[in-house]
Amino acid sequence: MDPFHESKTVGKVDFDAAGKAIMKAMKKVNPNAVWVLQGWSENPRDEMINNLKKGDLLILDLFSECRPMWGIESLWQREKGYGKHDWLFCMLENFGANVGLHGRMDQLLSNFYQAKTNPIGSEVKGIGLTMEGIENNPIMYELMSELPWRDEEVKKEEWINNYTSARYGANDETINKAWQLLGKTIYNCPRGNNQQGPHESIFCGRPSLNNFQVSSWSKMKNYYDPKSTEEAARIFISVADKFRGNNNYEYDLIDILRQAISDRGRVVYNHTIADFNSFDKSSFEKDSKEFLNLILLQDKLLGTRREFRLGSWIEKARRLGNTAEEKDLYEWNARVQITTWGNRECADAGKLRDYAHKEWNGILKDFYYKRWEAYWKTLQDQFDGKPEVIIDFYAMEEPWTLAKNEYSSKPEGDLINTAKEIFSEVFGK
Protein backbone atom coordinates (compact mmCIF):
# COMPACT_ATOMS: atom_id res chain seq x y z
CA MET A 1 0.00 0.00 0.00
CA ASP A 2 1.51 3.28 -1.14
CA PRO A 3 -0.17 6.42 0.20
CA PHE A 4 0.96 9.71 -1.37
CA HIS A 5 2.49 7.91 -4.40
CA GLU A 6 3.80 10.50 -6.92
CA SER A 7 1.87 13.12 -4.98
CA LYS A 8 3.51 16.54 -5.09
CA THR A 9 0.72 18.47 -3.38
CA VAL A 10 0.01 16.78 -0.07
CA GLY A 11 -0.84 19.95 1.84
CA LYS A 12 -0.49 19.71 5.61
CA VAL A 13 -0.64 15.92 5.89
CA ASP A 14 0.72 14.62 9.18
CA PHE A 15 2.85 11.80 7.75
CA ASP A 16 3.81 10.43 11.16
CA ALA A 17 0.16 10.11 12.19
CA ALA A 18 -0.77 8.65 8.79
CA GLY A 19 1.91 5.96 8.98
CA LYS A 20 0.93 4.98 12.52
CA ALA A 21 -2.77 4.86 11.63
CA ILE A 22 -2.19 2.59 8.64
CA MET A 23 0.08 0.28 10.65
CA LYS A 24 -2.44 0.15 13.51
CA ALA A 25 -5.23 -0.85 11.11
CA MET A 26 -3.07 -3.64 9.69
CA LYS A 27 -2.10 -4.98 13.09
CA LYS A 28 -5.73 -4.95 14.21
CA VAL A 29 -6.57 -7.43 11.45
CA ASN A 30 -3.31 -9.41 11.71
CA PRO A 31 -0.81 -8.82 14.55
CA ASN A 32 1.94 -10.25 12.31
CA ALA A 33 1.19 -7.97 9.35
CA VAL A 34 4.14 -6.51 7.43
CA TRP A 35 3.53 -3.36 5.41
CA VAL A 36 5.09 -3.60 1.93
CA LEU A 37 5.55 -0.26 0.19
CA GLN A 38 7.51 1.19 -2.71
CA GLY A 39 10.68 3.21 -2.60
CA TRP A 40 9.87 5.63 -5.42
CA SER A 41 10.42 9.35 -5.83
CA GLU A 42 9.54 11.00 -2.48
CA ASN A 43 8.09 7.81 -1.04
CA PRO A 44 8.25 6.56 1.60
CA ARG A 45 8.46 9.88 3.45
CA ASP A 46 10.88 9.68 6.35
CA GLU A 47 8.31 11.23 8.67
CA MET A 48 5.89 8.39 7.86
CA ILE A 49 8.26 5.52 8.67
CA ASN A 50 10.78 6.84 11.22
CA ASN A 51 8.62 5.99 14.23
CA LEU A 52 7.40 2.59 12.99
CA LYS A 53 8.96 -0.56 14.45
CA LYS A 54 11.74 -2.47 12.77
CA GLY A 55 10.29 -5.55 11.09
CA ASP A 56 6.90 -3.98 10.45
CA LEU A 57 7.97 -2.61 7.03
CA LEU A 58 9.43 -4.12 3.86
CA ILE A 59 10.43 -1.42 1.35
CA LEU A 60 10.85 -2.22 -2.34
CA ASP A 61 13.70 -0.09 -3.70
CA LEU A 62 12.04 -0.13 -7.13
CA PHE A 63 14.78 1.07 -9.48
CA SER A 64 17.95 -0.13 -7.75
CA GLU A 65 19.83 -0.70 -11.02
CA CYS A 66 19.45 2.96 -12.02
CA ARG A 67 18.08 5.26 -9.31
CA PRO A 68 18.77 3.46 -6.01
CA MET A 69 17.27 5.23 -3.01
CA TRP A 70 18.79 3.02 -0.32
CA GLY A 71 21.92 5.12 0.18
CA ILE A 72 24.50 5.17 -2.63
CA GLU A 73 24.89 8.13 -4.98
CA SER A 74 22.06 8.49 -7.49
CA LEU A 75 19.37 10.87 -8.69
CA TRP A 76 17.16 9.74 -5.79
CA GLN A 77 19.79 9.13 -3.12
CA ARG A 78 18.67 8.99 0.51
CA GLU A 79 21.87 9.55 2.47
CA LYS A 80 20.68 7.45 5.40
CA GLY A 81 18.87 4.93 3.25
CA TYR A 82 15.80 3.41 4.87
CA GLY A 83 17.34 3.44 8.31
CA LYS A 84 16.40 0.46 10.46
CA HIS A 85 13.79 -0.89 8.03
CA ASP A 86 14.05 -3.99 5.85
CA TRP A 87 14.24 -3.49 2.09
CA LEU A 88 14.66 -5.35 -1.22
CA PHE A 89 17.08 -4.56 -4.06
CA CYS A 90 14.78 -4.41 -7.12
CA MET A 91 15.27 -4.21 -10.87
CA LEU A 92 12.64 -2.21 -12.74
CA GLU A 93 14.08 -2.58 -16.27
CA ASN A 94 10.89 -1.79 -18.19
CA PHE A 95 8.19 0.90 -18.04
CA GLY A 96 4.95 0.32 -19.93
CA ALA A 97 6.02 -3.14 -21.18
CA ASN A 98 7.55 -1.43 -24.21
CA VAL A 99 9.33 -3.56 -26.79
CA GLY A 100 13.07 -2.93 -27.08
CA LEU A 101 16.47 -4.33 -26.15
CA HIS A 102 17.67 -2.65 -22.97
CA GLY A 103 19.72 -3.25 -19.88
CA ARG A 104 22.17 -1.75 -17.41
CA MET A 105 24.47 -4.71 -16.93
CA ASP A 106 27.51 -2.92 -15.47
CA GLN A 107 25.43 -0.65 -13.26
CA LEU A 108 23.25 -3.52 -12.04
CA LEU A 109 26.31 -5.55 -11.04
CA SER A 110 28.01 -2.56 -9.40
CA ASN A 111 24.94 -1.48 -7.44
CA PHE A 112 24.11 -5.02 -6.36
CA TYR A 113 27.53 -5.71 -4.88
CA GLN A 114 27.57 -2.32 -3.16
CA ALA A 115 24.26 -3.22 -1.52
CA LYS A 116 25.87 -6.39 -0.14
CA THR A 117 28.81 -4.53 1.41
CA ASN A 118 27.70 -0.96 2.22
CA PRO A 119 26.70 -0.47 5.89
CA ILE A 120 23.89 1.93 4.87
CA GLY A 121 22.16 -0.93 3.07
CA SER A 122 22.72 -3.51 5.77
CA GLU A 123 19.01 -4.26 6.16
CA VAL A 124 18.65 -5.57 2.59
CA LYS A 125 16.74 -8.87 2.71
CA GLY A 126 16.74 -9.99 -0.93
CA ILE A 127 15.86 -8.99 -4.47
CA GLY A 128 12.69 -8.11 -6.35
CA LEU A 129 11.57 -7.71 -9.95
CA THR A 130 9.34 -4.66 -10.33
CA MET A 131 8.99 -4.31 -14.10
CA GLU A 132 5.86 -3.08 -15.87
CA GLY A 133 6.06 -6.02 -18.26
CA ILE A 134 8.32 -9.06 -18.07
CA GLU A 135 8.00 -10.50 -21.58
CA ASN A 136 11.14 -8.83 -22.92
CA ASN A 137 14.92 -8.88 -22.41
CA PRO A 138 15.16 -12.34 -20.81
CA ILE A 139 18.92 -11.93 -20.40
CA MET A 140 18.42 -9.20 -17.78
CA TYR A 141 15.96 -11.20 -15.68
CA GLU A 142 18.25 -14.23 -15.86
CA LEU A 143 21.20 -12.15 -14.65
CA MET A 144 19.25 -10.49 -11.84
CA SER A 145 17.75 -13.76 -10.63
CA GLU A 146 21.16 -15.46 -10.43
CA LEU A 147 22.99 -12.80 -8.45
CA PRO A 148 21.84 -13.72 -4.91
CA TRP A 149 22.92 -17.34 -5.44
CA ARG A 150 26.52 -16.58 -6.42
CA ASP A 151 29.12 -16.20 -3.68
CA GLU A 152 31.75 -14.61 -5.92
CA GLU A 153 31.27 -11.43 -7.93
CA VAL A 154 29.97 -12.12 -11.45
CA LYS A 155 32.19 -11.08 -14.36
CA LYS A 156 29.92 -9.87 -17.14
CA GLU A 157 31.80 -11.26 -20.15
CA GLU A 158 32.17 -14.73 -18.65
CA TRP A 159 28.55 -14.75 -17.52
CA ILE A 160 27.27 -13.83 -21.01
CA ASN A 161 29.11 -16.77 -22.59
CA ASN A 162 27.68 -19.15 -20.00
CA TYR A 163 24.23 -17.67 -20.54
CA THR A 164 24.27 -18.20 -24.30
CA SER A 165 25.47 -21.78 -23.86
CA ALA A 166 22.59 -22.51 -21.51
CA ARG A 167 20.03 -20.62 -23.60
CA TYR A 168 20.80 -22.28 -26.92
CA GLY A 169 22.15 -25.62 -25.74
CA ALA A 170 25.48 -25.03 -27.46
CA ASN A 171 28.61 -22.96 -26.93
CA ASP A 172 28.89 -21.09 -30.22
CA GLU A 173 31.65 -18.51 -30.66
CA THR A 174 29.71 -16.56 -33.29
CA ILE A 175 26.68 -16.16 -31.05
CA ASN A 176 28.95 -15.22 -28.15
CA LYS A 177 30.50 -12.49 -30.30
CA ALA A 178 27.06 -10.99 -31.03
CA TRP A 179 26.00 -11.04 -27.39
CA GLN A 180 29.31 -9.62 -26.17
CA LEU A 181 28.77 -6.71 -28.58
CA LEU A 182 25.25 -6.17 -27.26
CA GLY A 183 26.53 -6.43 -23.68
CA LYS A 184 28.95 -3.56 -24.33
CA THR A 185 26.43 -1.34 -26.09
CA ILE A 186 22.63 -1.45 -25.87
CA TYR A 187 22.66 -3.66 -22.75
CA ASN A 188 25.07 -1.33 -20.99
CA CYS A 189 23.09 1.85 -20.45
CA PRO A 190 25.56 3.98 -18.45
CA ARG A 191 25.33 5.51 -15.02
CA GLY A 192 23.80 8.97 -15.22
CA ASN A 193 21.40 8.00 -17.99
CA ASN A 194 18.04 7.84 -16.20
CA GLN A 195 15.83 6.82 -19.10
CA GLN A 196 12.80 4.72 -18.33
CA GLY A 197 13.21 1.45 -20.16
CA PRO A 198 14.30 0.74 -23.73
CA HIS A 199 15.41 3.10 -26.47
CA GLU A 200 11.92 3.58 -27.88
CA SER A 201 11.13 2.79 -31.49
CA ILE A 202 10.54 5.97 -33.44
CA PHE A 203 7.97 4.09 -35.54
CA CYS A 204 5.66 4.16 -32.51
CA GLY A 205 5.82 7.90 -31.83
CA ARG A 206 3.27 10.49 -32.87
CA PRO A 207 4.90 12.21 -35.85
CA SER A 208 6.43 15.67 -35.63
CA LEU A 209 9.45 17.61 -36.88
CA ASN A 210 11.28 16.80 -33.64
CA ASN A 211 10.58 13.17 -32.76
CA PHE A 212 12.86 11.55 -30.25
CA GLN A 213 11.20 9.77 -27.35
CA VAL A 214 7.79 8.15 -27.75
CA SER A 215 6.25 8.29 -24.28
CA SER A 216 6.16 11.56 -22.38
CA TRP A 217 8.36 10.55 -19.44
CA SER A 218 10.89 8.18 -20.97
CA LYS A 219 13.88 10.54 -20.42
CA MET A 220 15.66 8.95 -23.37
CA LYS A 221 19.26 9.75 -24.23
CA ASN A 222 21.40 8.27 -26.98
CA TYR A 223 23.98 5.97 -25.41
CA TYR A 224 24.94 3.43 -28.09
CA ASP A 225 25.88 3.48 -31.77
CA PRO A 226 22.95 2.16 -33.87
CA LYS A 227 25.53 0.38 -36.03
CA SER A 228 26.15 -1.94 -33.08
CA THR A 229 22.69 -3.51 -33.26
CA GLU A 230 22.99 -3.83 -37.03
CA GLU A 231 26.33 -5.61 -36.61
CA ALA A 232 24.93 -7.87 -33.87
CA ALA A 233 22.02 -8.80 -36.13
CA ARG A 234 24.43 -9.50 -39.00
CA ILE A 235 26.56 -11.78 -36.82
CA PHE A 236 23.54 -13.49 -35.32
CA ILE A 237 21.89 -14.17 -38.66
CA SER A 238 25.09 -15.72 -40.04
CA VAL A 239 24.42 -18.89 -37.99
CA ALA A 240 20.68 -18.96 -38.65
CA ASP A 241 20.71 -22.22 -40.59
CA LYS A 242 22.73 -23.93 -37.88
CA PHE A 243 20.17 -22.97 -35.23
CA ARG A 244 17.02 -23.29 -37.33
CA GLY A 245 14.29 -24.74 -35.11
CA ASN A 246 15.98 -23.66 -31.85
CA ASN A 247 13.14 -21.73 -30.21
CA ASN A 248 15.26 -19.46 -28.03
CA TYR A 249 17.61 -18.64 -30.89
CA GLU A 250 14.74 -17.82 -33.24
CA TYR A 251 13.08 -15.56 -30.68
CA ASP A 252 16.35 -13.67 -30.10
CA LEU A 253 17.05 -13.45 -33.84
CA ILE A 254 13.74 -11.68 -34.44
CA ASP A 255 14.17 -9.42 -31.41
CA ILE A 256 17.73 -8.37 -32.29
CA LEU A 257 16.88 -7.76 -35.96
CA ARG A 258 13.77 -5.87 -34.87
CA GLN A 259 15.99 -3.57 -32.79
CA ALA A 260 18.40 -3.04 -35.67
CA ILE A 261 15.54 -2.06 -37.99
CA SER A 262 14.11 0.26 -35.35
CA ASP A 263 17.51 1.92 -34.96
CA ARG A 264 17.81 2.25 -38.74
CA GLY A 265 14.37 3.89 -38.74
CA ARG A 266 15.60 6.59 -36.37
CA VAL A 267 18.50 7.39 -38.71
CA VAL A 268 16.21 7.53 -41.76
CA TYR A 269 13.74 9.74 -39.87
CA ASN A 270 16.46 12.30 -39.17
CA HIS A 271 17.54 12.22 -42.81
CA THR A 272 13.93 12.84 -43.88
CA ILE A 273 13.51 15.80 -41.54
CA ALA A 274 16.81 17.26 -42.75
CA ASP A 275 15.54 16.89 -46.33
CA PHE A 276 12.39 18.81 -45.46
CA ASN A 277 14.27 21.57 -43.65
CA SER A 278 16.63 21.83 -46.62
CA PHE A 279 13.70 21.86 -49.05
CA ASP A 280 15.26 18.89 -50.87
CA LYS A 281 12.17 17.42 -52.49
CA SER A 282 13.72 14.45 -54.26
CA SER A 283 15.65 13.30 -51.18
CA PHE A 284 12.56 13.77 -49.04
CA GLU A 285 10.50 11.55 -51.34
CA LYS A 286 13.21 8.84 -51.26
CA ASP A 287 13.82 8.92 -47.50
CA SER A 288 10.18 9.18 -46.43
CA LYS A 289 9.39 6.23 -48.69
CA GLU A 290 12.22 4.22 -47.09
CA PHE A 291 10.92 5.08 -43.62
CA LEU A 292 7.41 3.85 -44.43
CA ASN A 293 8.82 0.71 -46.04
CA LEU A 294 10.82 -0.02 -42.88
CA ILE A 295 7.60 -0.01 -40.86
CA LEU A 296 6.02 -2.54 -43.23
CA LEU A 297 9.13 -4.73 -43.19
CA GLN A 298 9.15 -4.59 -39.40
CA ASP A 299 5.50 -5.62 -39.36
CA LYS A 300 6.25 -8.59 -41.62
CA LEU A 301 9.28 -9.66 -39.57
CA LEU A 302 7.40 -9.57 -36.28
CA GLY A 303 4.55 -11.57 -37.79
CA THR A 304 6.80 -14.65 -37.67
CA ARG A 305 6.65 -14.92 -33.85
CA ARG A 306 3.57 -15.21 -31.66
CA GLU A 307 5.17 -13.03 -28.96
CA PHE A 308 5.36 -10.05 -31.33
CA ARG A 309 1.86 -10.30 -32.78
CA LEU A 310 -0.94 -7.96 -31.70
CA GLY A 311 -3.31 -10.90 -32.12
CA SER A 312 -1.83 -12.61 -29.05
CA TRP A 313 -2.69 -9.56 -26.94
CA ILE A 314 -6.21 -9.15 -28.30
CA GLU A 315 -7.05 -12.86 -28.08
CA LYS A 316 -5.97 -13.01 -24.43
CA ALA A 317 -8.12 -10.00 -23.63
CA ARG A 318 -11.20 -11.43 -25.32
CA ARG A 319 -10.78 -14.80 -23.58
CA LEU A 320 -11.24 -13.05 -20.24
CA GLY A 321 -14.83 -12.14 -21.13
CA ASN A 322 -17.79 -14.44 -20.44
CA THR A 323 -20.26 -12.62 -22.69
CA ALA A 324 -20.00 -10.92 -26.06
CA GLU A 325 -20.37 -7.57 -24.30
CA GLU A 326 -17.55 -8.36 -21.89
CA LYS A 327 -15.28 -9.61 -24.66
CA ASP A 328 -15.81 -6.36 -26.58
CA LEU A 329 -15.12 -4.30 -23.46
CA TYR A 330 -11.89 -6.14 -22.73
CA GLU A 331 -10.73 -5.79 -26.32
CA TRP A 332 -11.39 -2.05 -26.15
CA ASN A 333 -9.34 -1.86 -22.95
CA ALA A 334 -6.52 -3.84 -24.57
CA ARG A 335 -6.45 -1.52 -27.60
CA VAL A 336 -6.67 1.67 -25.55
CA GLN A 337 -3.94 0.68 -23.09
CA ILE A 338 -1.31 0.36 -25.81
CA THR A 339 -2.34 3.51 -27.72
CA THR A 340 -4.33 6.47 -26.35
CA TRP A 341 -4.58 5.19 -22.73
CA GLY A 342 -8.06 6.71 -22.54
CA ASN A 343 -10.06 9.55 -23.99
CA ARG A 344 -8.73 12.71 -25.64
CA GLU A 345 -8.04 14.31 -22.27
CA CYS A 346 -5.86 11.37 -21.22
CA ALA A 347 -4.12 11.09 -24.56
CA ASP A 348 -3.40 14.75 -25.24
CA ALA A 349 -3.60 16.91 -22.12
CA GLY A 350 -2.59 14.04 -19.86
CA LYS A 351 0.25 13.04 -22.24
CA LEU A 352 -0.42 9.35 -21.57
CA ARG A 353 -0.68 8.38 -25.24
CA ASP A 354 1.78 5.73 -26.33
CA TYR A 355 3.03 5.20 -22.76
CA ALA A 356 2.53 1.45 -23.24
CA HIS A 357 3.26 1.48 -26.99
CA LYS A 358 4.10 -1.85 -28.61
CA GLU A 359 6.29 -2.48 -31.64
CA TRP A 360 4.17 -5.44 -32.79
CA ASN A 361 2.91 -7.01 -35.97
CA GLY A 362 -0.55 -5.68 -36.79
CA ILE A 363 -0.41 -2.39 -34.94
CA LEU A 364 2.65 -1.30 -36.92
CA LYS A 365 0.82 -1.63 -40.22
CA ASP A 366 -2.67 -0.52 -39.17
CA PHE A 367 -1.91 2.21 -36.61
CA TYR A 368 1.66 3.55 -36.63
CA TYR A 369 2.12 3.36 -40.42
CA LYS A 370 -1.04 5.37 -41.04
CA ARG A 371 0.02 8.14 -38.69
CA TRP A 372 3.39 8.49 -40.42
CA GLU A 373 1.93 8.19 -43.90
CA ALA A 374 -0.49 11.02 -43.18
CA TYR A 375 2.24 13.17 -41.65
CA TRP A 376 4.73 12.75 -44.47
CA LYS A 377 1.89 13.67 -46.86
CA THR A 378 1.39 17.02 -45.10
CA LEU A 379 5.10 17.81 -45.47
CA GLN A 380 5.12 16.64 -49.09
CA ASP A 381 2.22 18.98 -49.82
CA GLN A 382 4.23 21.92 -48.53
CA PHE A 383 6.85 21.26 -51.20
CA ASP A 384 4.03 21.74 -53.70
CA GLY A 385 3.04 25.10 -52.22
CA LYS A 386 0.04 23.90 -50.22
CA PRO A 387 -0.58 25.35 -46.74
CA GLU A 388 0.59 23.50 -43.64
CA VAL A 389 -2.01 21.12 -42.20
CA ILE A 390 -2.08 20.30 -38.49
CA ILE A 391 -3.22 16.71 -38.05
CA ASP A 392 -5.65 15.84 -35.26
CA PHE A 393 -3.92 12.58 -34.38
CA TYR A 394 -6.42 11.60 -31.69
CA ALA A 395 -9.17 11.71 -34.30
CA MET A 396 -7.10 9.20 -36.30
CA GLU A 397 -6.34 7.00 -33.31
CA GLU A 398 -9.73 6.68 -31.60
CA PRO A 399 -11.46 4.74 -34.43
CA TRP A 400 -8.78 2.03 -34.19
CA THR A 401 -9.40 1.64 -30.46
CA LEU A 402 -13.13 1.14 -31.14
CA ALA A 403 -12.68 -1.31 -34.01
CA LYS A 404 -13.26 -5.06 -33.74
CA ASN A 405 -11.31 -6.31 -36.76
CA GLU A 406 -9.67 -9.62 -35.98
CA TYR A 407 -5.94 -10.05 -35.42
CA SER A 408 -4.55 -13.58 -35.38
CA SER A 409 -1.90 -14.83 -32.97
CA LYS A 410 -0.74 -17.50 -35.44
CA PRO A 411 2.79 -16.88 -36.79
CA GLU A 412 3.12 -16.38 -40.55
CA GLY A 413 5.99 -17.18 -42.89
CA ASP A 414 9.27 -19.03 -42.57
CA LEU A 415 11.05 -17.22 -39.74
CA ILE A 416 14.64 -17.78 -40.85
CA ASN A 417 14.04 -17.05 -44.53
CA THR A 418 11.99 -13.96 -43.71
CA ALA A 419 14.70 -12.63 -41.38
CA LYS A 420 17.39 -13.17 -44.03
CA GLU A 421 15.37 -11.48 -46.75
CA ILE A 422 14.46 -8.48 -44.63
CA PHE A 423 17.99 -8.03 -43.32
CA SER A 424 19.30 -8.06 -46.88
CA GLU A 425 16.71 -5.52 -48.03
CA VAL A 426 17.35 -3.13 -45.15
CA PHE A 427 21.10 -3.45 -44.67
CA GLY A 428 22.44 -5.16 -47.80
CA LYS A 429 24.62 -8.23 -47.90
C-alpha angles and dihedrals in degrees: 000000000000116000116190092018110176088347113149097173108055096146115202098340113162097226094185092055091043093053093048092047093051092047091048091053091051094049091049090061096037122009089203095052118139118202112225114198139163128259098218133139107318093351133139094032111219091229090058097053107026094088097041119103123263109258094030093090135055112187122200108215089209104195103030094148092059116009105022113186098186096091118290122104114288143121089278100034118161104199093210095036114212093325114216095352127108118248143176128230103232136190115214098179098159136048118194094001088271119178115246143103109264143149146142100220099161094041093046092053093045095048093044095054091045089055089055094052108027113098091217089064096043094123094063108133103183145306136297138194111222103170125146090228128009102195095096140065097021091182091068095050090047091052094046093047093052098050100082091052097055119086095195125058112269117242107216100218094048092045093052092055091050090047094054091048091053094042097051101026092239138075102235119176093206093054090045089054091054094048093045088055091050090046090057096045128022093015092051104067102176132240110271093036103107099181118149107241130315131002094269121237110251089214088072098052127099104257123255140140090265108042117163117129121030104208120051098243104034094113090207122188128177109252106155137047110254088219087070094067091045090052092046090052091048092051093044094050092051090076095041096116092050091055099036108142094022100126098205092046093049092049091050092045091057093043095049093045089046089056092048091052091047090052090048088052091058091053092048091047091056091048090052093050090048088052091053094047089049091047089235100156100180094049091046091054091049097045097042089050091051090050093053091045090053090057091053092046090049090051091052093047094051091048088073094071128056091217092062098045122104087215091071090057096046094045092052091051094050092048089062091065123087096195134038089252092052093046090053091048093051092048090052090051091049092051095044095048093060096042127021097003089216140331127340092280091056094042100045113018093029091046091218095128115122092006088130095031117162128209093214140143110266100024091058092059100035102036116016096036092053093052092052094042091054092046096049087049091058090052092045089053090056089060086058093053097259119141121263114269121208109214120221095220095182089059087056094045103046097065090057091053090053096046124105101199110144124253118192125221092206113113117241130210135008104303099210096043092046092050092050093048094047094045090052092049094048102037106015126233 
